[in-house]
Amino acid sequence: MTVVAVAPCLSSDHYKRAEASGDTIITENDCRILQSCQMDDGATREEVAMDVIDQRRSEREAVLLQANREELVERIGRTMRQDGSAQPLPGLHLYRHSIPLEQVYSLVEPSVCVVAQGSKEFLLGESRYRYDPFHYLLVTVDLPYVGQVLEASKERPFLSLRLDLAPTLVGEILVEGGHVSPQDTASVRAISVSPVDGHLLDAMVRVARLLDAPDEARVLLPLLTREIIYRLLRGEQGARLHHLAILRGYSPHIARAIERLRHDFDQPLRIEQLARELGMSVSGLQHHFKAVTALSPLQFQKRLRLLEARRLLLGENIDAASAAYRVGYQNASHFNREYKSFFGLPPMRDVQRLREGAQDPASR
């Protein structure tokens, strides 16, 4: 049996008349016919009609998703006309790159990252996290990372936005929404990639619209941020985001260890003393710390030291030995070896390359 589906008119009931004639069901609404479909012998008229409605809904949602992706590209591209990064609104970061980039080393704070165009890879320990217009990246603790833009061109530059997530705000929405806190608060990895759904993308597009309305952003951006956190909590990353709100992230022991390393990265790391202060065994601290950050405490500290040393070399025009001592290395040769192992070049050659690249627009 064949079912003929028609478009509903907005000015009246969805369907005015349905009748059967021979082996054909005709659903009429004074509108044009959209499609016809064969009805299986075992299917009822109601089942086929619902299938048609579901298909039309899916098609409308796909069209809306694509329109939102295109609008996000347009609005970020209009704001970011040159390659680089910017923070046009509090907590909102925009990025544009016209060519694939070499690996970039940095520290990222708790945030959600959405790509409008192109793709990027986030390397942490031995794990790789690739995100693109169809997948977002969620980070729930401060992490030293290696990032690399993979897809970008002058015609289709890499465009993305990142929205900061404050633990206290996540906690408020967690309580207001009645979300149940997870039982295990120690061993959830603090980073992951998930598909972008229509609700999250729609909210991100509305955030991007505020780029043209800074006066409205003062009122609306906090509201949209709350909506985005709510959407994330309801999505597949909800359990991961829960941990951001629990005692400032994960178990209090791991949170305190991360905070301690960030504050005292230039001091010698005595893992036995740290474990004792946290009330943990050395093996327990090592296991749970790596489960969350993908790095051991020593690796975490080393990355913080090297990132700060690179910043000092670029920003304060000091030599490698001075940078080494300021970030906690007692041996300049040891510092040079670890710097080269991490960044690929000895300190001063790396700095020279970065400065030359910053002066050469073709290399950006």
VMD Tcl script that draws the C-alpha trace (Angstrom):
set ca {
  {0.00 0.00 0.00}
  {1.28 3.51 -0.81}
  {1.10 6.45 1.59}
  {1.20 9.97 0.19}
  {2.50 12.61 2.64}
  {1.78 16.30 2.29}
  {3.19 19.40 3.95}
  {1.15 20.76 6.86}
  {-0.30 24.27 6.59}
  {0.49 26.54 9.49}
  {-2.82 28.33 9.24}
  {-4.97 25.32 10.16}
  {-4.86 21.88 11.74}
  {-1.94 19.72 10.66}
  {-4.12 17.36 8.66}
  {-7.67 18.05 7.50}
  {-8.60 14.75 5.94}
  {-7.24 11.24 5.59}
  {-8.85 8.63 3.45}
  {-8.03 5.33 1.83}
  {-8.64 4.56 -1.81}
  {-7.69 1.09 -2.91}
  {-4.14 0.47 -1.72}
  {-3.33 4.17 -1.25}
  {-3.72 6.36 1.85}
  {-3.92 10.05 1.03}
  {-3.30 12.61 3.77}
  {-4.61 15.97 2.63}
  {-4.01 19.49 3.86}
  {-4.48 21.72 0.82}
  {-0.69 21.64 0.36}
  {1.64 20.11 -2.14}
  {2.62 16.44 -1.94}
  {6.08 15.96 -0.46}
  {6.64 12.25 -0.87}
  {4.95 8.89 -1.15}
  {6.06 5.71 0.55}
  {5.11 2.08 0.21}
  {3.28 0.68 3.23}
  {4.30 -2.81 4.31}
  {1.55 -5.36 4.71}
  {2.11 -5.47 8.49}
  {2.24 -1.68 9.03}
  {-0.73 0.34 10.17}
  {-1.71 3.71 8.74}
  {-0.72 5.36 12.03}
  {2.75 3.76 12.04}
  {3.49 4.89 8.50}
  {2.21 8.38 9.21}
  {4.50 8.62 12.27}
  {7.46 7.39 10.22}
  {6.82 10.15 7.71}
  {6.56 12.77 10.47}
  {9.80 11.52 12.10}
  {11.60 11.64 8.77}
  {10.46 15.18 8.11}
  {11.53 16.22 11.62}
  {15.00 14.70 11.07}
  {15.30 16.52 7.75}
  {14.35 19.86 9.34}
  {16.87 19.30 12.15}
  {19.62 18.49 9.64}
  {18.88 21.68 7.70}
  {18.95 23.72 10.92}
  {22.24 22.16 12.03}
  {23.86 23.03 8.72}
  {22.49 26.57 8.82}
  {23.88 27.03 12.35}
  {27.31 25.71 11.32}
  {27.39 28.15 8.40}
  {26.33 31.05 10.62}
  {29.03 30.19 13.16}
  {31.66 30.26 10.40}
  {30.36 33.60 9.15}
  {30.26 35.31 12.54}
  {33.67 34.12 13.75}
  {35.22 34.90 10.36}
  {33.77 38.41 10.40}
  {35.19 39.07 13.87}
  {38.56 37.36 13.29}
  {39.79 38.78 9.96}
  {43.42 38.00 10.73}
  {45.07 34.83 11.98}
  {45.59 34.57 15.71}
  {43.47 34.53 18.84}
  {41.31 37.07 20.64}
  {39.07 37.41 23.69}
  {36.30 39.78 22.52}
  {34.04 39.02 25.49}
  {34.83 37.86 29.05}
  {35.50 34.13 29.04}
  {35.04 33.81 25.25}
  {38.12 33.05 23.12}
  {38.21 33.02 19.30}
  {40.83 31.40 17.04}
  {41.64 31.67 13.34}
  {44.41 29.99 11.34}
  {44.80 29.96 7.55}
  {47.30 27.12 7.34}
  {47.83 23.89 9.28}
  {50.13 24.63 12.20}
  {53.03 22.96 13.87}
  {52.42 21.74 17.39}
  {51.62 24.50 19.89}
  {52.40 24.07 23.60}
  {50.20 25.75 26.15}
  {48.09 25.46 29.29}
  {44.32 25.24 28.95}
  {41.80 26.00 31.67}
  {38.41 24.31 32.18}
  {36.40 25.10 29.06}
  {34.35 23.82 26.14}
  {35.80 24.19 22.65}
  {33.67 24.19 19.48}
  {35.10 24.25 15.95}
  {33.20 26.11 13.25}
  {35.51 25.12 10.38}
  {38.58 22.91 10.01}
  {39.89 20.51 12.65}
  {42.38 20.42 15.50}
  {44.09 17.75 17.57}
  {44.80 17.92 21.28}
  {47.65 15.70 22.52}
  {47.85 14.77 26.18}
  {50.23 12.06 27.31}
  {49.81 9.19 24.88}
  {46.23 10.13 23.98}
  {44.99 12.18 21.02}
  {41.71 14.08 20.90}
  {40.55 15.34 17.51}
  {37.66 17.77 17.26}
  {35.92 19.43 14.30}
  {32.54 21.01 13.41}
  {30.82 17.77 14.43}
  {32.65 17.21 17.75}
  {33.39 19.46 20.73}
  {36.23 19.24 23.25}
  {35.57 19.45 26.99}
  {38.39 20.12 29.48}
  {37.62 20.06 33.21}
  {40.96 20.84 34.91}
  {43.96 23.01 34.09}
  {46.10 20.94 31.72}
  {49.44 21.52 29.96}
  {48.84 20.28 26.44}
  {50.14 20.07 22.90}
  {47.72 21.28 20.21}
  {47.88 21.20 16.44}
  {45.58 22.62 13.76}
  {45.19 19.89 11.15}
  {42.78 21.31 8.57}
  {43.03 24.93 7.46}
  {43.51 26.95 4.30}
  {43.23 30.56 3.15}
  {39.94 29.70 1.45}
  {38.62 27.76 4.47}
  {40.54 28.88 7.57}
  {40.34 27.05 10.87}
  {37.79 28.88 13.03}
  {36.84 28.00 16.59}
  {35.63 29.39 19.87}
  {36.33 28.38 23.45}
  {34.12 29.23 26.42}
  {35.56 29.17 29.94}
  {33.69 27.08 32.53}
  {33.89 28.30 36.13}
  {33.66 25.45 38.68}
  {31.45 27.51 40.99}
  {28.96 28.19 38.18}
  {28.91 24.53 37.18}
  {28.21 23.67 40.81}
  {25.29 26.10 40.99}
  {23.65 24.65 37.89}
  {24.35 21.14 39.11}
  {22.32 21.87 42.24}
  {19.57 23.80 40.47}
  {19.11 21.02 37.93}
  {18.95 18.32 40.59}
  {21.80 16.34 39.03}
  {23.15 13.48 41.10}
  {26.86 13.65 41.88}
  {28.93 10.67 40.68}
  {30.22 8.26 43.30}
  {33.76 7.96 41.93}
  {35.41 11.37 42.24}
  {38.98 10.48 41.42}
  {39.59 8.62 38.19}
  {37.64 10.31 35.40}
  {39.89 11.67 32.64}
  {39.68 15.46 32.60}
  {39.32 15.74 28.83}
  {37.18 14.16 26.14}
  {35.54 14.70 22.74}
  {31.83 14.22 22.02}
  {29.41 14.86 19.12}
  {27.89 18.34 18.93}
  {24.10 18.14 19.19}
  {21.58 20.66 17.94}
  {20.89 22.26 21.32}
  {24.57 22.92 22.09}
  {25.29 24.25 18.60}
  {22.26 26.55 18.73}
  {23.42 27.99 22.05}
  {26.95 28.52 20.70}
  {25.58 30.36 17.66}
  {23.61 32.67 19.96}
  {26.85 33.33 21.85}
  {28.54 34.20 18.55}
  {25.73 36.64 17.71}
  {26.72 38.64 20.77}
  {29.99 39.50 19.04}
  {27.98 42.11 17.13}
  {26.12 43.26 20.24}
  {28.61 43.88 23.06}
  {26.05 45.92 25.02}
  {23.68 42.96 25.08}
  {26.52 40.55 25.88}
  {26.90 41.97 29.39}
  {23.44 40.61 30.25}
  {22.97 37.71 27.85}
  {26.38 36.01 27.87}
  {26.09 34.85 31.51}
  {22.63 33.45 30.73}
  {23.86 31.63 27.63}
  {26.84 30.26 29.54}
  {24.44 28.79 32.08}
  {22.40 27.22 29.29}
  {25.50 25.71 27.69}
  {26.61 24.21 31.01}
  {23.12 22.80 31.46}
  {23.22 21.25 27.98}
  {26.62 19.74 28.70}
  {25.40 18.30 32.00}
  {22.50 16.64 30.18}
  {24.76 15.25 27.46}
  {27.15 12.31 27.42}
  {29.86 14.43 29.08}
  {27.63 15.27 32.03}
  {29.39 12.89 34.41}
  {32.76 14.35 33.45}
  {31.52 17.89 33.98}
  {30.15 16.93 37.41}
  {33.72 16.51 38.60}
  {34.55 20.12 37.78}
  {32.05 21.22 40.41}
  {33.10 18.81 43.16}
  {35.55 20.55 45.50}
  {36.99 22.42 42.51}
  {37.53 19.28 40.52}
  {37.63 15.53 41.04}
  {38.66 14.23 44.44}
  {39.96 16.80 46.90}
  {43.29 14.95 46.93}
  {43.88 15.22 43.17}
  {42.57 18.79 43.10}
  {45.01 19.78 45.84}
  {47.87 18.00 44.08}
  {47.20 19.87 40.82}
  {46.90 23.20 42.65}
  {50.12 22.50 44.56}
  {52.07 21.66 41.41}
  {50.78 24.73 39.58}
  {51.73 27.02 42.46}
  {55.07 25.43 43.36}
  {56.22 24.15 39.97}
  {59.65 25.75 40.49}
  {60.23 23.84 43.73}
  {61.66 20.29 43.96}
  {58.92 17.66 43.77}
  {59.09 15.14 46.60}
  {56.35 12.71 45.70}
  {56.52 10.81 49.00}
  {56.04 14.03 51.00}
  {53.19 15.17 48.74}
  {51.42 11.82 49.08}
  {51.82 11.92 52.85}
  {50.40 15.45 53.04}
  {47.40 14.36 50.96}
  {46.83 11.24 53.02}
  {47.48 8.93 50.07}
  {49.94 6.22 49.22}
  {52.54 7.04 46.58}
  {51.08 4.45 44.21}
  {47.54 5.74 44.83}
  {48.55 9.32 44.11}
  {50.41 8.32 40.94}
  {47.48 6.21 39.70}
  {44.68 8.70 40.32}
  {46.70 11.73 39.17}
  {47.49 10.07 35.84}
  {43.90 8.84 35.45}
  {42.71 12.45 35.57}
  {45.50 14.33 33.75}
  {47.06 11.58 31.57}
  {50.41 12.61 33.09}
  {52.36 11.58 36.15}
  {52.93 14.34 38.76}
  {56.56 14.63 37.62}
  {55.56 14.93 33.93}
  {52.92 17.50 34.86}
  {55.46 19.60 36.75}
  {58.03 19.30 33.96}
  {55.57 20.59 31.36}
  {54.64 23.53 33.55}
  {58.32 24.38 34.01}
  {59.12 24.17 30.30}
  {56.09 26.22 29.27}
  {57.02 28.94 31.75}
  {60.66 28.86 30.62}
  {59.60 29.33 27.02}
  {57.41 32.27 28.03}
  {60.33 33.85 29.89}
  {62.72 33.35 26.97}
  {60.28 34.99 24.55}
  {58.96 37.75 26.79}
  {61.90 38.81 28.94}
  {64.84 38.29 26.58}
  {66.91 36.27 29.05}
  {69.35 33.47 28.31}
  {68.62 29.75 28.66}
  {70.55 29.31 31.89}
  {68.65 32.14 33.61}
  {65.32 30.72 32.45}
  {66.31 27.29 33.70}
  {67.10 28.50 37.21}
  {63.96 30.63 37.42}
  {61.69 27.66 36.73}
  {63.47 25.35 39.16}
  {66.24 23.58 37.22}
  {69.56 23.38 39.02}
  {71.46 22.16 35.98}
  {71.37 24.13 32.72}
  {72.48 21.14 30.65}
  {69.63 19.05 32.05}
  {67.23 21.87 31.23}
  {68.54 22.11 27.66}
  {68.06 18.37 27.12}
  {64.51 18.35 28.44}
  {63.62 21.52 26.53}
  {64.86 20.03 23.25}
  {63.09 16.75 23.94}
  {59.77 18.55 24.49}
  {59.89 21.39 21.95}
  {62.14 19.80 19.32}
  {64.94 22.41 19.41}
  {67.41 23.77 21.98}
  {66.07 26.81 23.86}
  {67.69 29.68 21.99}
  {67.18 28.13 18.53}
  {63.55 27.51 19.40}
  {63.07 31.12 20.49}
  {64.80 32.40 17.34}
  {62.49 30.27 15.19}
  {59.40 31.54 17.00}
  {60.46 35.17 16.64}
  {61.25 34.77 12.96}
  {57.89 33.10 12.45}
  {56.10 35.95 14.20}
  {57.79 38.48 11.91}
  {57.07 36.54 8.70}
  {53.34 36.75 7.81}
  {53.73 33.88 5.31}
  {54.60 31.54 8.11}
  {51.47 32.24 10.10}
}
mol new
graphics top color blue
foreach p $ca { graphics top sphere $p radius 0.5 }
foreach p [lrange $ca 0 end-1] q [lrange $ca 1 end] { graphics top cylinder $p $q radius 0.2 }
display resetview
